[in-house]
Amino acid sequence: MPLRVGCRADDADKHEFDVNFLLYHKGKLYSAADDGRVKAWSMDLTKIAEVQAHPCSVYALTASDDTLYSCSNDGTIKSFSLDTLQEKGVVIKDEQLEFTKVIYANGNLFSSDNEGSVKVWKNGTFYDSFNVAEGIKDMAISNNIIYTVKDLDLIITDVKLDGEKLQYGTKKSFMGRAPVALVGDKLVVFTGREGKDIIIHENNDQSHFKPITKVEGAHEMLINTLAGTNWNQRTVLFSGGWDKKVKKWNVDEDIVKLESALDVEIVINAIAVGDKGEIYVGGGDGHIVRIEIE
C-alpha cells in the first residue's frame, strides 16, 4: 500500500528552524524545534497553540494526562498545559547539562542528558538518578527496562523504583547508535553504528533481548528517527533520515519487508504515529507533513 502526502503545515505557521521532535497525544500533534518553540496542531495540521518554551533548541517532548514536558540544551526541563501550552513550571534547571530526552512512563518522569545520566521524578518530586557512562542521545522505556544509546552501544538497564533509592543494573549492551524505539510491546529497534542499518531485538529480558533481524542498508544516508506501532494486528515500523525518505516496513517475526517509501523533500528528524492510519513527519526548515496510506 503506497504512501502519499495528505497535507502540510502552512508556511506561515511552521517552525523557523528544524523540527527535532513530534509527539502525537490525545488526538493532537505537538512539535518541538531548534527555534525553541513548542506548537500544538490539529490532526489536519492546523496550528492550535504555540509557546516560546526555551531560548534555544527543544530536543524532545512527552506528556501525562494533563501536562506536556519539554527538554532543551539550555539545561532545563519545563512543564506546560496540554491544551493551552501555558507554562506550568520548571522541573529542573542545570546549565551544565543538555537534556536530550524526556519520557513520562508508569506515572513517572524520566530524563536523559549529554553526560549519561537518567533522572527520575516520582509524584512531581525528584527521586534518584543513575549514569550509564556515555552521553545519551535517545532513550526508550518498557516497564522496568530502560534502553539508552548515543553512537557506540545500546545499553539496557533494569531499574526498580519501589525503594527509598533507585536500584539498577546493566542487563545487556549491543553495538549500535541512536535512534531507538519500541515496536509494540515485543520488539526494540535501533540502528547500527554506521547509522544506515536497522537492527531489531526482542524486548524481553527472559530471552536476553534476543536478536531478531538486521536490515542492512535500510537507508542510503543516516537514519534520524524510528517509530513503531501495531495496526490491524500487524507490526509496522517507520523510518526516516537524511535521504528525505520515509519508509514503511512490515515486521513479521524475523522477516522485515519494505512495503513502501515516499520522498517528502525534507531531511526527516522526527516521526509520530497517529491513531487513524496516518503518520506525521517533521524536519528541515521547520516543515511538518502528514502522510497517509492509500
N, C-alpha and C positions, 0 to 999 in steps of 0.2 A: 504494500500500500504506500503510494508516494506521499511525500511531504509537500506542503505549499504554504506560502506566506498568507496569513489571514488578515493581519493589519500591523501597522507600525505606530509607535508613539509619535505624536505630532512634533515637528521640528521646534515649534515654539515652547513645547513642554519638556523636551528631553533634557538630560543632564548635559552640562557644559563639557565635561571630560569623561573619560572611560568609565563605564559601569563595571563594578567589581563583583557585585553580588545581587542575586534575586531570591526573594522568599515569597512563596505562594502560601497564604494562610487565610482560612475562613472566607474564601471567595474573593480575596483581594490579592493584588501583587504589590510587593514592596521592593524598591530598588535602592542601592547604595552605590556611590561613585566617588571618583577622585576629586570632585568639586566640593566634597564634604556634605553634600545634601542627601537626605533620605526622602523618597517620594512614594506615595500610595497611588495605586491605579485600579481602575475597574477591570473586569475581565476583557473588555474590548480596548484596553489601553487608553482610556480617558483619565486624565490626571484628576485625582480627588483631593490630595493634600500634599504639602511638602514642608520640610523644615531644614534650616541650616544646622545640621546636627553637630558637625565638627568643623574646625577651621581648615582641615586637610582631609586626606583620603579616609573614607569609610570602607573597611575591609569586609565586614560581614554583619548579618542580621539574624535574629532569632526571635521567637515570640512565645509567650504564655497565653492564657485565655484572654487577658486584658492589657497586656503590656508588650511593647516592642523594645528590643535591646539592640544597641549598635556598638561596634568596637572600631578603633581607629589607631593610626600610627601617631596620634597626638598623646597617647598614653592614657586614654580614658575609655571606660565603658559607660554608656548612658542608657536611660530608660525613657520611653515615650508612650503616650496614649495610642492604642491601636487605631482608634477612629479619627482622631484629630491631629496626631503627631505632635501634640503639645508635650514639651519636655516635662518629665516627672522628677528626674534627679540624676545624680552621678553615682554610679555603683562603685567605681574605683578611679583614682587618678594617680598615675605614676609616670612622670615624664621621662623616665629612663627606659620605658618599655614601649614596644609596639604590640598592641593586642591584635592577633591575626584571625581569631575565630571565636564566636560565642555560640553556645548551644544550650537551649532550655530542654531538659530531658528529665523525666521521672520526678518532676516537681522541683528540680534543682537547676541552677545556672552554672555552666562551665565556661571557662575561657582558656585560650592558649595564647602564647606570646613568642616573640623572637628569641627569648633566652631559654626556651624549652620547658617552661612551667605550665602546668594545668592547675588552675584555681577553681575552687568550688564554693558556691554560696547556697546555703540552706535557709529557707524561710526568710529570704531577704538579708541574711547575715553571713558575712564571710565565715567559712567553715575551716578549710585547710587547703593545702596545695602539695603537689609533688613535681619532680623535674625528671625529664627523660634524656637530659644531657645533650640534646641537639635542638636548635631552634625549630619551632613548629610553624609550618605554613598552612596545614589543613588538618582537620580532626573530624572524626565520626564517632558516635556513641550508640551502643546497643546494650541496653540493660546495664550490667556491671562491667562491660568491656569497652575500653577507650582505644581507638585507633588514632595514632598521631604520625605525621610524616612531613618531611621537608623535601630533600633531594637526594638522600642516601638510602634510608631504610624506613619501612613501615614498622612502627613499634606498637605492639599490642600489650595493653596494661589491664590487669584485673584490679578493680577498686572496690572497696567496701566502705560505705558511708554511714554505718549504723552505730559507730562508737563515738567517743569524745574526740578522737582524732581519725583522720582518714588512713586507711590501711590499703597498701597497694603492692603489686608485684608484677614484674615483666613476664608475660606468658610466652611471647614469641617475637621474632623480628624477621622481616623479609626484605630483600633488596628491592627498592622502589622509590618513587617520588610522588609528590602531590600532583593532582588532586586524589582524594579518597572519598568514596561514597558507599552507602549501603544500598543494596538492591533487594527490596522486600526485607524479610526477616532472616533469610538464609544465606545471603551472599554479601561479600565485601569486595569492592573493585577499586583498583588503583592503577598507576602506570609504572612502566619500567624506568630505569634510571635515565634512559635516553629520551623519555617523555613521549614516545610515539606508539608504544605497545600498551595494550590493555591487558591487565592481569586480574583474574578472578579467583578468589578463595572462598571456602566455606566460612560463614560467620558462626563458628561452632567450636567452643573450647574442647568438647569431648573428642572431636576429630582432629584436634591440634591445628585447627584452621587449615584444613587440607586444601592444597592447590587444586583448582578445578580445570582451568584452561588459560592459555595465553594467546592473544590475538596480535601477532607481530605486524608492525606497520599499519596499525589501525588508522592512523592519520599520517599524512606526509610531513606535517610540521608538529610542533609541540601541542599536546593536549592540555588545555587550561581548566576544563570543567567536565564533570561526570554527574549524571543524575539517573537514578533507577526507580522503577515502580512496578507494580503488578496491575495490569489492565486485562480485564476479561479472562482471568485465570491464566494469563501469560506474563512471563517475566520479561521486562523491556528495559533496555539501557540506552541512554542518550549521551553523546559525547560531542565536544566541540573545542576549537582552539584556533591556532594561528593561521590555519589554512582556510578559515572562514566558512567551514562546512559543519553543519550539524548532521550527525549520523544517528540513525535508529537501528539498534541491534536487538534481535530476539535471542533470548538465552533459554536454551532447552537442555537442562542438566549440564553436560560438559561440551555442548555444541553452541557456539556463538555465531549467529548468522547476520550479516549486514542485510537489512531489509530495504533501506532507502537512505538517501543523503540529499542535502539541499545546501546550495551556496547562498548564504544570506548577505554576502558582500560586506561584512564587518568582521574584524577579529572578535572571536567569541570568548568572553571571560566567565560567563555565568549562564546556567540553565536552571529553570524551575519548572516543575511538572504540575499542571492544573488537574482538576478532578473531572473534566468533561472531555477528555481526549485531546487536549491542547497542551502545548509547551511554550515556554517563554524564553527568549534568548536575549542576552544583553552583552554589550561590549564596547568596541571602539567608538570614540567621539560621542558617547552618551546614548547611543541608539538602543532601543528595545523593540523586539519583534515578536509577534505572536505567530506561532507555526501550528498548523492543523494537519491532520491526517485525512487524506481524501478517501 
